[in-house]
Each structure stands twice: as C-alpha cells, then as structure tokens.
Amino acid sequence: MVRVGLLFWDLIMSFMWVWSGALVRIFVYSFLQLGRSPEGETLKVVLSVFYMFFFAWLAVVSRGGAYNPLTVLSSAFSGNLDGFLFAAFGRIPTQIVGSVAGVKLVKEVFPIVGHGARMNVNIHHGALTEGVLTFMIVMVSLGLKKKDPKSFFMKTWISSIAKLSLHVLGSDLTGGIMNPASAFAWAYARGDHITLEHILVYWLAPIQATILALCSFRLFCGPKESQQKLKAE
C-alpha cells in the first residue's frame, strides 16, 4: 500500500507541477501583460518560490512523493536493487504519465500557453548545460539534507532559490528544465520526444550528472569511514 500511495502522489504531483509553471507564465505574461519586464520577472520568481514551498510540503505529506525522476533516482541509487527497480519501472513512468496528462490538458484549456522550452544550442552544448545544472542542484540538495535535514523552511528556501537561479542560467540555452518528465511531456506535445537530441540532452545528460553528483558527494562530503574506504580502494 505504501508503494501504491507513492505512485498516486507521483502522478498527482507531476500533473500539478506542469500546471503550476504554465499558470504562472499565463498569469504574468498574458493576464497581467507584464512581459519580461523587471516587475514581471520579479513576480514570476515570487510565485515560483511559493509553489515550490507548496510542492515541498506535499512531498512531506505524501512521505516521499515526487514530480522529478532525478529526485527518485537520487534516492534509488543509494538504496537496494528492489527500490531501484521500483523507481525505474514504477515511479518514473508514473511521473511521465502525470506530466504528459498535465501538459495535454493545460494546452487544451489554455492554448496560449505555448509549446514549452526549446533547445537553442547544438546537441553537445545542450547536454553539457543540462548536465552541469543537474549536477549543481543535486549537490545542493544532498548538502542540505546532510547539514540540516529537519529544517523545512531553510532547506526549501535555499533549494528554491538555487533551482530558480540555475533555471535562469540555462533558460536561454536549453530551458534549464532539470526535470526529464516535464521535458518529455512538452516534447511529446510537440511531437519531438523520440529524437536523439531530446534523449541525450534531457535524459542521458541529467541522469549521468545525478550519478556523478552522488559519487562526488559520497567521496568528498560523506562519512569519514566511507571516504577512507573509497580512498583505500
């Protein structure tokens, strides 16, 4: 029942995540017509931080629900084989379904929402960009969990600001998505979800960056016993 509950929350949260970002853009750019003015961008950041706190709260309430496959993989790689298989073949597909359903519905209700982020650089530059951004946000998340795992507000605040900052850095290049399920959903709506460009930039690069971040964190920031063992090996 616990795993069924996780799948349910993954589905709902993935659906809601794509809606949250789309509604913020519609509200700021179309309803208020602020465009990309300083006021519009500031309001967008404020609203984004607000809904990131909301999703962080949902993750606590659901006892582990997530909308991003990288979050699930980060935990799965640190667990046993059974947990990894459940994440890879259960939770991640569920997150993809939720994201695709969310994008499809939001495009039907609000046609002005657009077509999602597109890559504006070559495939190698794009893969490097998404990889570096993912590596950095995973390292931040791991560091926050280790330093003060019980401080919900401070952990969520720092994580939200880090995500938004990295998103801004990569927005003009790849969209700064750092979420394979969300990227797949928008690509599916455009019909380019099975291209080499999409698979390499929005799936392989972030997954490899997540693994690299986990290994790096264990090597440099893990318990002293683990560090000594790794060095000895």
N, C-alpha and C positions, 0 to 999 in steps of 0.2 A: 504493500500500500504506500510505503514511503516513496518508492520509485515512481509509482503511478502519479503521486502528488507532484513530484518534481517535473515529470513530463507535462502535467497540466499547467503548472506555473511557467515552465519554459515556453509553452505555446502561447499563453496569455501575455506574458511579458514581452516576447518577441513581437507579437502583434501590436501591442501598445507602444513599443519603442519606435517603430517606424512611423506610427501615427503621431507621436509626440513631436518628433523632429519636423514632420511635414506641417503640423498645425502651427508650430512656432513660426516657420517660414511664411506660411499663408497669412498669419496674423500680423506679422511685422511688415512684410513686403507688399502684400495685396490689400489687407483690410485697413491698416494704418497708413499705407503707402509711404513708408519711411525710406524704402530702398536701402542702399548700402551707406547711408549717412552715418555719422558717428552716433547719433541718437538711436538709429535703427539697430546698429551693431551692438550697442550697449544693452538695449532692451533684449535683444536676442540672447546675449550672454547671460543676463539675469534670469530669463525664463528657462534657459538651458540648465543652469545650475539648480533651479527649483525642481525641474523634473528629474534631474539626476539624483537629488536627495530622495525624491519620491520612489524611484526605482531601487535605490539603496535600501530604503525602508521595506519595500516589497521583498527584496532578497532576504532580509531578516525574518519577516513574517512568514515567508514560504520555506524558510530553513534551507536556503541554497538555490532557489530559483534563479535563472539567469537568462539573458537575451543575447549573449555574445558567446559563440563557440569557443573563443580563445579563453574566456573565463573558465569554461568547463574543462577544456584541455589542460589548462594550467594546473587544475586540481587533479585531473585524471592521471597526468604523467607522474604525479607524486604519490599515487595510490597503487593498488594492486591491479592485476590483469582484469579481474571481473569488473572493477569500477571503470577501467579504461574502455572495455568493450561496451559497457552500458552508455558511456558518454559518446563514443564514436558512432554507435549504431542505434542509439535510442534518443539521447538528448539533442545531439546536433541536428539530426534530421527533423526532429520536432521543432527546433528553433527556426530551421529553414522554412518549414511549412507555415509556421506562425508569421514569419516575416513576409513571405510571398502573399499570404492571405491579406495581411495588413496593407501592403503596397497596392494590391489589386483593388481592394475596397476603397482606399483613400483616393486612388486615381479616378474611380467611378463617381465618388461623391464630390471630389474637388479636382476637376480636370486641370485647373490652373497650377496644380502642384508641380508640374514639370516631369522630368524623366530621371531625376537622381543625379548623383555626381558622375562625371566622366573623366577619364584619364587624358591629360593634356600634354603628356611627355611620352617618350619612347618606352617600350616594354621593360627594358633593363633599369632605366631611371625610375620607372613607376614601382617596380618590385623592390628596389633599394629604398625608396621613400616609405612605402608601407611597412617594409621590414624594420627600418630604423625607428619609425614611430611606434610600432608594436613593441619592439624591444624596450623602448624607453617607458612606455606605460605599464608594461608587465613588471619591470624593475621597480617602478614607483609603487605599484600595488603590493608586491612582495615585501618591499621595505616597510610600508605602512602596517601590514599585517604583523610583521615581526616586532616593530617598535612599540606599537600601542594598539593591540587588536581589539580592545574593549571600548575605545573612544570613537563612537559612531560619528559624532558631528565633525571632529577634526579630521578623521580619516576620510570621510565623504567629501569634506570641503577641499582638502588637498588633492584628492583623486579627481574631483570635478574640474578644478582649475587646471590640473595637468592635462586632462583629456581635452579640454577646450583649447588650451594653448597648442597642443600638438595637432589638433584638428585644424586650427588656423594656419599653422605652418605648412600643412600638406593639402589644404583645401584647393589651392590653385594648380596643384600638380596631379593628385590622384583623388582628391576629395577628402583625404585624411580620414577615411572611414574607420579603419581598425576594427572592423566587425564583418567577417565573411558572410554571415547570414543576411545581414542588411544589404551588403553589396550584391549578393546573389539575387535578392528579391527585386532590386531595382534593375539589375541586368536582365533578369527574367522578363520583367515587364517591357524592356526594350527589345528583347529577343537576342541578346548577345551574351548569354550566360554560359555557353559552352565553348567560347573562344579561348585560344591559348593565352591571350592577353589577360582575360578575366581570371582564369585558373591560376596562372603564375603570380599575378600581382595581388589578387585579393584572397587567395587561399594558400598557395605554397609559401610565399614570402612571409606572411604573418605567422603561419604555423612554425616555420623554421625559426623565426625570430623569437617566438614563445619558448621553444625548446632551448635556444641559445641563452635566453634570459634566465630560465630556470637553472640551467647548468652553471651559468656565471654567478648567479646569486648564491647557489649552494657552495661554490668554490670560494668566493670572496666574503660572503656575509653569513654563511651557515655556522652551525655549532663548531667549536674548536676541534672536537673529535672528528667531525666529518671532514674538515679542512685538512687535518693531519693525515687522515686515511687517503684522501684524494691525492695529496702530495706524495705520499708513500707509494701509491700505485703508479 
